[in-house]
């Protein structure tokens, strides 16, 4: 996962603050002796969350087992976060944002994009499923996570909570006729269709904005 669009400071700082508070409530270990080794880093995921890891550096999380990942440019992801209050865990790595979704969702994304009439449009939206990997963000409140975003390392914006099942929080395909949460104040995590549609719309708008900005910067000044 890689790319280069600085995430707005408000989103990053808000995500870090949320990560810190949740980690404190969950009793995440702290201190250099814990955070200094890749082994303890992986241990936090394997024992605290039950997620499979691949030894680093950097430590990586295996997708397609407990979750899949919907990955998009960070500027588009920021727009989704601002409009969608309820999601599963969300991570930032460089210029890409990763939204955790239900395992098996990656196989559904291409068909959903076609059905939503986004097929064939370059969006920068991808999905990681079976046999995929994503960089493991630093566990919240661990010293190794401090300043990680500034150095390009993965960080949690909406972190998972140790000791709790992640599956109920992950967007998935809702049964026909089911009125799931839409990300508003009264619902749970949005269903996969709504999240993919929101992500595709945000990706398209962000791409147009980048193009307009580039043209404005490269156009010669006109004088009358």
Secondary structure, DSSP 8 states (H G I E B T S, - for coil): --------HHHHHHHHHHHHHHHHHHT---SHHHHTSHHHHHHHHHHHT---EE--SS-EEE-SSS-EEEEEEHHHHHHHHHH-S--S-EEEETTEEEEEE-TTTHHHHHHHHHHTT-TTS----EEE-TT-EEE----TT-GGGTTTGGGT--EEEE---TTS-SGGGSB----TT---B-SSTT--SB-HHHHHHHHHHHHHHHHHHHHHHHHHHHS-----
